[in-house]
Amino acid sequence: MNLLWIRKDFRINDNPALSAALAAGPTRALFISSPTQWHQHHLAPIQADFMQRQLNTMAQQLAQLGVVTECCQVDRFADIPSFLSDYCQRHQILGIYANTEPELNEVRRDKAVLSAGLPLHLFEGHSILAPGTVYTQAGDMFKVFTPFRKQWLAKLAQGGSVPLPAPTPMAAPVEFTPITLAYPMRDSQLWPVGEEHAQQALSDFVQHRLADYKSYRDMPALEQTSCLSPYLAMGVLSPRQCLHQARLHFPDALEQPDSGAFCWISELAWRDFYRHLLIAHPKLSMGHNFVAKADHAVWRESEADFNAWCAGETGYPLVDAAMRQLNQTGWMHNRLRMVVASFLTKHLLIDWRKGERYFSEQLIDADLAANNGGWQWAASTGCDAQPYFRIFNPVRQSERFDPDGTFIRKYCPELTHLSAKNIHLPKPELRPIRYAKPMVDHSFARKRALDAFAVLGKG
């Protein structure tokens, strides 16, 4: 008997570990719930609910393939090797099949399982190109995205990125038993579950919105992005499937850098970039700045300011609308993630780690590599970060990307009466009493940030 160890890879198609396990013989599946470890990783209750729903959907699919799925609770990763040793003996497991994960604790967990002498077979399924395969001429990991993407595209041109098909059933269907995870839950019903839905959402995006993606992706009121990030984060979709669909409909995308398809494929490259970085630089999983000079930056300690930012009560409408979108839906538009991260780290001078943690605790699509990469980019402390002197002006961002104030009105209804001209930063005489005053003046905040981040420009 073989064992499929399910992690964040809730799909049947393009699942290397599942395909290999079934090809090797009769298989059963196991999901290990680790509530204590999840709490330490700040797993969002909405993502836990989404994960539970996806797990049950996959377990039903596996049952049709003749694979029984079991869920066992092992609170900490450190206890998994001994648990698996006993489990394999009880079920006479010949091989454990699993897809890799890039986070440091997960990598250490797998090494401990291998060190315990267990027959763990690992497969790459979370990136388009496996970490360690895209490198400089010196054999090192890239520190800047653009040359990474150039090499990444060159590797893609050599082939090898075609998704695996769904495996053939190896046995008669078995009974499905619902699984419940012991973790705080927040309703994720806004997001349908299942591989079939995710595939349809991908197809709809590629056919109807991808061509114009570059033109409209930064406009949060238009809903022109793919909204596939929760499915990628949970492995319901693989990034290879996304790339394959894009290239299927736009065969020349990689040769057309001004096209919407190339722009979106570049976002998939960013995803790979951050995951490769997490493997190459384990300190990123431990809350360290990528840039050593950033260790000398002095952050402000203000719980009041941080709480106001979390609640969407900064007095800057676009920032507030974005944070309210996050709090209400568990998701935030990507342009707005940059805006609010810049505001917290540059306008309020609050440590990026606090923002990263809050995102982890709220996002349905929370992913350590992307979350860490995005926050360190905004804070100018990370790999290929924006220059420290680039500080987003939240009013200019609002005027440019939500010119009519449509998005702001959706999440800040107290500002609905304001005109498109006045809604981006209401004048005192137009600002409703119940709407917060701007907590900091932009010009003052910009100068303060430049002074604080000058340490990044020294030497």
Secondary structure, DSSP 8 states (H G I E B T S, - for coil): -EEEEESS---STT-HHHHHHHHHS-EEEEEEE-HHHHHHTT--HHHHHHHHHHHHHHHHHHHHTT--EEEEE-SSGGGHHHHHHHHHHHHT-SEEEEE---SHHHHHHHHHHHHTT--EEEE--SSSS-TTSS--TTS---SSHHHHHHHHHHHHHT------------S-----------S-----TTS--SHHHHHHHHHHHHHHTGGGHHHHTT-TTS--S---HHHHHTTSS-HHHHHHHHHHH-TTGGG-TTSHHHHHHHHHHHHHHHHHHHHH-GGGGGT--SSGGGGG------HHHHHHHHHT-SS-HHHHHHHHHHHHHS---HHHHHHHHHIIIIIS---HHHHHHHHHHH-TT--HHHHHHHHHHHHT-STT---TT----HHHHHHHHSTT-HHHHHH-GGGTTS-TTTTTS--TTTS-TTS---SS-HHHHHHHHHHHGGGGG--
